[in-house]
Structures are given as C-alpha cells and as structure tokens.
C-alpha cells in the first residue's frame, strides 16, 4: 500500500465522547491526531480537557485552524448546533485536497451549506452518517459515507478498522 493511500495525520474538531474514542483508537494505531474543542477556551475545563487529550495520546491545539494545518483528514465531531459554524470557520483554514468528514447529525440543508462553504477552497466535504452510538463498538460503528471523495476516505479508514460503506 502506498503512502498516498494511508492516513497519517488527522484533526478532530470536537473531543466529546465520539471524538475522544475515535482519536484514541487512531492514535493507538500510530496515526498522528490533533484536536481542538471549544472546551479549551473555557478556563474551568481547560486542564481536564488537556489531560483527557494527553491520556488518549492526542495533541490538543489552541485553535481549530492550528489543528487542521497540514493534516489529510479533518473529522468534525461537534454538537449539531456547532456543525455549520465549524465548517464555515474552517473554510479558509483548510488546504486544497484536505478531506472534511462531517460526523454530525444535522439536517441535509445544513450539510449542504457546510459543503458549499468548504468546497470553493479546494477541500472535499464528506457526509458521514453514523448509524449507531460510537460506544461500545468504537471504530466498528457502522458509518455511511457520501461525497465525491468518499471512496478515497473509505480506502484510508478501512485498514484502520473503521466500518464504513460508501453510499453516494
């Protein structure tokens, strides 16, 4: 397998239950994982958040833009209410060719707006429909992928133990 097909650098935006599990499981396989979560901006949550990231062997970043710099894949695992603002905020930070995997359960119109915000800059939006709670199955949780680069993403995720299926 060529390095072109292997996933080495990931950013997780949102490090709640699902994000933390994905980050920890990827880091355990040698993937370099960075994360940013708005909890870092909250002085009362900051140290606990940094400790959680360190335990998961994930690098905590001071901003979403710092987290996504020079990674191959950005995974958005934020609350539904933040999903669109994360995509629009990152539109200028993402480099051409980066993949943006949206794990958020939001309305199709919201996903379309996120895609429309990201793709003019050359990054690729991938809708990821998580079909079950991430715990207890962790990376084996069924995920349906849609988007122009969904097949490329599946080729990166499957060797890492993800249970993904390209549907659109």
N, C-alpha and C positions, 0 to 999 in steps of 0.2 A: 504494500500500500504506500503510495507516495505521500509526502508531507502535505501536498495540496488537498488530500482527502482526509487529513487528520486534524482534529480540533485540538489546539494547544492553548488558546487564550480566550477566556470568556469573561464577560462582565455581567453581573447580576444587579439589576436595579430593583430594589425591594429585597429585604432579607428577613422576611417573616417565616412562617412555618415551611411553606413550599420552597421558597428561595433558599433557606438555610439547608434543607435536605439536599436539594439539587447541588448547591455549592459544595457541601461537604463530600457528597458522593463523587463529584467531578474531581475535586482536589485530591481525594484518596487515590484516584487513578492517574495522578500526575499532570492533570490539566491545571494551568495557571488561572486562578479565579480571583477576580476583584469584585468588590461590591460597594454600592452606595445605597444608603437608606436614609430617609429624612430624619430618622431617629438620631442620626449622628449630629444633627443640628440642635437637638434638644439636650441641654446640659445635664438634665436628670437621667437621660437614657444613654448618653454617650459612652460612658465607661463599660456599662453592661453590654452594649452593642459591640464595642471593640473586643471585649473578652469573648463574646459569642463567635465573632468572626475568627479570632485567633484560634479558638478551640477547633473550628471547622477547617483550619488551615487556609482561610480565605483572607485576602488583603482588603482591609477597609480603606476606602478612599474618601477624600474630603468633599468631592462633588461627583455628580453623575458624569460630567464631561471628563474628569480625570479617570474615572472607572472605565469608560468606553474607549479611551485612547489606545489605538493600536491593537485592539482585540479583533478576533474573527467574528465572534457572535456576541450579541447583546441579548440577554433574556430579561424581559420586563415581567416582574412578578409582584407588582404593586397592587394596591386596592383598586377596585373598579373605578372609584371616584378620581383616582390619580392617573389612570391609564393614558388618557389622551394628553394630559399636560406633560407627562414623561416623554411621550413621542414627540410632541411639538418642541419641548425644551431641548431634546437631543438632536433635532433635525440638523442644526448647524454643527454639532459636535461630531457627528458620525462621518466617517470617511467613505468614499465610493467603494462599493464592494462588500462593506460590512453587512452582516445579516442581523435583523432585529426580529426576535421571536417573541410574540405577544402572547403571554400565558393568561391574560386577564379575561374574565368572563364579563364581557360588556356587549352592548347592542352592536349589531352588524354596522350600523351607520357610524358608530364610534370607531370601530376597527377601520372602516373605510377612510375616515377623517385622519386617523393615525397614519395609515398607509400614504395618503395624499400629502401629509406633512413631511414624511421621511423620504419618499422615493425621488423627488426632484433633485436631491443632493447626491443621488447615486447609491444610497444604501438600499437594502432589499427587505421589505416587510413580509413577515411570515406569520400567519394566523395559526395559533396553536390552541386547539380545543382540548382541554384536559378533561378526560371522561370519568374520572373518579378522584376522590381525595388522594393527595400525594402520600400521606402516611396511610396505611402501613406498607404500600407497595414500592414507595420511593421511586427510583428511576424506572421501575417496571410499570408504573401507572400508564394506562393507555392514553396516548396523545395523538390527535388527528392534526395533520399539517396541511395548510393551504397557502399558495403563493407561488410566484414564478421560480423561486429558488428553494422550494420545499424539498425537492428531491436531493439537492446538494446538502441541505441540512440533515435530512434523514441519513445520508451516507456518513456524515460526521457523528451523528448521535447513536446510531445503532451499534457500532463497535464498543461504545461506552456503556451499553446496557439499557439504553432507552427503548421503550416500547412505542415506536412511532409508526404512523401509517400516513402516506401522502394521499389525500383525497381530492385535492383541487389544485 
